[in-house]
Every structure is written in C-alpha cells, then in structure tokens.
Amino acid sequence: MGIRTGQQYLDKLNAMTPHVVIDGEVVSEKVAEHPAFRNVARSYARLFDMQHDPKYQEALTYTSPTSGDLVNASFLVPKTVEDLKRRRRAISTWAEYSNGFLGRSGDYMNSSLTALSTAGKWFSQADPKFGENIRNYYEWARENDILATHTLIPPQANRSVSGSEQLGGQLSARIVEEREDGIVIQGARMLATIAPIADELLVFPSTVLRGTPEDAPYSYAFAIPNDTPGLRYLCRTSLYNGGSTHDEPLASRYEEMDAVAVFDHVFVPSERIFMLGNPQLCNGFYSETGAGALMTHQVVTRTIAKSEFFLGLASELADSIGIDGFQHIQEDIAELIVDVEIGRALVRASEADAELNDAGVMLPKWSTLNAARNWYPKVAQRFPQIIRKFSASGLMALPGEADVNSDARADIEMYLQGKSLTGPERVRLFKLAFDASVSGFSGRQSLYEYFFFGDPVRMAGAMVNSYDRGPVRARVREFLNRTD
Ligand SMILES: Cc1cc2nc3c(=O)[nH]c(=O)nc-3n(C[C@H](O)[C@H](O)[C@H](O)COP(=O)(O)OP(=O)(O)OC[C@H]3O[C@@H](n4cnc5c(N)ncnc54)[C@H](O)[C@@H]3O)c2cc1C
C-alpha cells in the first residue's frame, strides 16, 4: 500500500475500538470525531496528505525496496550522509508545516523502528527471533504507513524506589504470564502522547532497569494495536477550549493528547515481542541499536522549526508595536537567532561527523546530538518568556473573533491598531502570541519540550558519565606541569 492519504488514516481511526477515558466518558468508536481529538486528527491527516502533494512528495517519500510503493522517507535506512540529509529534509518538511508544535508526527517513532530493524545482531544476544520480529514489524509499519506512539515510564507513585519496587511491584506494567503463543501484561505505564489518535502502541524498555532477576518481568519490548482488548487509556482534560483558529490558533490545530496506558491482562502475541527479560540488554535498547541517534536527529530537526517560529513571532510582535529598536528587545531577538543557528549547526555537524555502525547504518554523531538534546529543553523555556515580555498587556487587551465581527469592531479598529497593523490584524497576531506563551496549550508545550525526551537532570548525568573528558583533563594537567 505505501503512503496513506489523510482520509485513509481517519477512516482507520474511526473504525478502531479502543478504550479511551476522557472527562468521565469512554470513547471507543469514531475517535477522530470526538471534540478533544477531532482537530489534531485532521492536522495529522494533513501530514498524510502532504505525502501525496507534488509540492512535498519528493521530500517526504522514497521507493520501498520491497514493494516498489512510495513510503515515508523517515523509514529510509541511512547508508550515507546523503541519506541522513534526505531524512532531515523529510522531517523538516513536516515540522515546518506545524512549526514544530506537532511533537509526534510519524517520523518520530519511524526513526526508532528504522534503526531497530537493522540491529538484528544486537537482538540475537537475547534471541534471533526478536531481530526478525522487529524487522517484520518495521516493514509492516513502513508498508502500511502506521502512526505509532510509545510508553516508557513507570507510574509516578514513588520515585525513591525503582519502578519494579513500587507497591511491591504491582504498579508498573509487567509480564504476569508467559505462554506458548505470547505474554500477558498487567499494570500501567506513562505517558503516551497522541495515544487516542495513533494506530499502534510501542511498549519499549523503561528507563534504567536494575540488572537483577527481580527486574526481569519489567524488561520487554513489544507493539500492540491501540484497540487491543484490556488496554485502557486515561487522558488528561483537553487543552483546546473549542475556540476558532482565530482565537486558539495553535490549540485548535495541534493539541496532542497525553494518556496513561493501563494494561489489564493484555495479551501480546509472540510475533509482536521484540525483547523479553534481559534487563541489562533492555538498558541498551536505544544506545546500542542506533535508535537513540535517529530519534534525536528527528527531534533536533523538529525543534529547529519551532525555534524559527518563535524567532518569527517575536520579530512580528516587536515590529507590530514599534519596540524593535529597543536594546533589550534586540538582545532577546539575538538570543532567538543564536538558538536557531545553534540548532542548525548541531544537526549539520551530527551529519558531517556521522559514522557507519557495525550494521552498516550511517548514524549521526551521538555526542553532538546528545549536546543538542541536553541544550534544547532548557532554552525552549525562554521562548514563551520572551513572547510574554514583548507582548505585555497586549496579551490581555485581547477581544475574540466574535468581538472583531461585532459592533465592537470600530473600537478594535481604532484602539487596538498597531504601528504596522490594523486593529483586527493586531488582535489576530496577539492571539497567536497568547496561544504560544500564556494558554494551557503553551504551558503543556513548555513541559513537553522540557521532559518528553527524558528528565534533563538524568540526561545531564548520563552525558557527564559517558563523555570522554580524558583528553581535556590531561591538557589541564599538562599545563599545570609546564615550567616555561
Ligand atoms: C507532555 C509530556 C509528554 C510525554 N510523552 C511521553 C510519551 O509519549 N511516551 C513516554 O514514554 N513518555 C512520555 N513523557 C514522559 C517523559 O519521558 C517523562 O516526563 C520524563 O522521562 C521524566 O519522568 P517523569 O515525568 O516520570 O518525572 P519523575 O521521574 O517523576 O521526576 C520528577 C522530578 O523528580 C526528579 N527525579 C526523579 N527521580 C530522580 C532521580 N532518580 N534522580 C534525580 N532526580 C530525580 C526529576 O528530576 C524531576 O524534577 C511525556 C512527558 C510529558 C511532560
């Protein structure tokens, strides 16, 4: 089949029968029509349609090596630096459409599956069939243009003990039965972004398992359809308030739901299992297979589009009310320019210094991407601050679309005009600023950028422990010993 259209994606979503809990309701049919998911599902449908649009098709697709159909370019196994650039072009094409606000476009999980599909040798340390299973699953996902989410984290009941020790091991999703034909899973995981509008759930190894026999039941990797019996999603309340694209320009399009995944005796068939037991191996699931590198390449590419958007928005705001000549405003715009340029430089450096791994996959330089993923969660927190600082009371002197189209229009034309914009134009721009810096949607976006790829504190620790600081320390010691 290859690339799907938006309508094919929506039809499949509406035909699925998941168990999605939201605001006291269980949604188990026509998920794409529910008010909390309808609009973001349409934004995802637009991404699927872009693959068929002659304007974007060359960037977004390549020819499947097995079927000859066009498939998404994020499934391309990179063998050369050119392939990595090709992948980046596809990722940035989608990212620029949503200005980086869709964190879970299919290319995110596709990148992970692509790398994992090449790691047969690594998987065979546990069992060669796991390598086969993940390769088959990758090919199936590629040929059917599947949209997947994933869930990695044990419930947040008590972080002073490991996930497997919480409530005597009863909270975290674990293997409770091993059968001839598969396994049975019981417990919970968090968090699964876009869970209600995805086709599949990837349940991959939890962060840092203890290498003890007690952690074996918590050590696994598998994939299941979103409407697998016994799988329940507990959603938060939507951050989209039902307003128009004028009043909620971002939330009305890009509000990606997050959900806790509850597994109530969920059966996983053998062919969907990619790892079983082996906590030590599970701890290397991302670093040893190349999945971490290709996923981070996607993340950094997406976040460049978001940094560019905030640079553009800040510049538009500054011009609209004539503050662009003030020095502290220019200082902040310069900060955003620096962020854009650092992001671009890091992703290109990761490609320039890419190396082939043992499986012949061209992986972008990990230490460079690791720097990017440690840097961005923190600088992204500044973006809404800068927008609030530029906009000030303009974020509150802000009537809605209905007012712009009412008798109040004359007042809006007169008193809300900007230096370079009419009143209604200025209102529209500041509505965007509000949704990017003050709304619930914007708060979630900041939280997302800070945490979604892992806890920055522990990522920093991992970086310090893995970075080779020997040569620079030796230089300091050599300098101390110099007598000249
Ligand atoms: C909007 C959003 C979307 C997300 N989407 C997904 C998703 O789709 N799939 C998925 O799997 N995950 C997702 N996540 C989860 C994300 O991976 C976690 O938020 C992240 O790994 C941090 O874990 P936690 O939230 O459990 O925080 P916790 O681990 O509970 O941390 C809470 C605080 O305690 C500190 N802390 C806790 N333990 C330690 C420790 N051992 N050492 C030092 N400090 C510690 C942390 O630094 C932090 O400040 C999402 C998160 C957010 C916010």
The ligand as an ORCA input file, in Angstrom:
! r2SCAN-3c Opt
* xyz 0 1
  C       3.920     16.465     27.851
  C       4.655     15.177     28.048
  C       4.527     14.176     27.098
  C       5.186     12.959     27.272
  N       5.021     11.977     26.337
  C       5.576     10.761     26.552
  C       5.355      9.687     25.641
  O       4.690      9.823     24.627
  N       5.903      8.485     25.929
  C       6.642      8.271     27.064
  O       7.102      7.164     27.274
  N       6.876      9.273     27.931
  C       6.356     10.498     27.705
  N       6.576     11.503     28.611
  C       7.265     11.169     29.860
  C       8.708     11.638     29.940
  O       9.543     10.659     29.389
  C       8.994     11.860     31.424
  O       8.281     13.012     31.816
  C      10.444     12.039     31.776
  O      11.195     10.895     31.492
  C      10.590     12.333     33.292
  O       9.952     11.331     34.027
  P       8.750     11.656     34.991
  O       7.792     12.562     34.311
  O       8.243     10.384     35.487
  O       9.385     12.525     36.146
  P       9.926     11.976     37.515
  O      10.925     10.888     37.264
  O       8.805     11.604     38.403
  O      10.676     13.247     38.071
  C      10.045     14.262     38.859
  C      11.137     15.161     39.426
  O      11.978     14.393     40.313
  C      13.317     14.366     39.868
  N      13.802     12.972     39.979
  C      13.047     11.854     39.981
  N      13.830     10.763     40.054
  C      15.099     11.202     40.079
  C      16.373     10.548     40.150
  N      16.485      9.234     40.218
  N      17.467     11.318     40.141
  C      17.369     12.667     40.073
  N      16.198     13.338     40.021
  C      15.085     12.620     40.025
  C      13.290     14.811     38.405
  O      14.480     15.487     38.051
  C      12.071     15.724     38.368
  O      12.438     17.031     38.691
  C       5.972     12.744     28.446
  C       6.104     13.761     29.381
  C       5.458     14.958     29.203
  C       5.606     16.013     30.272
*
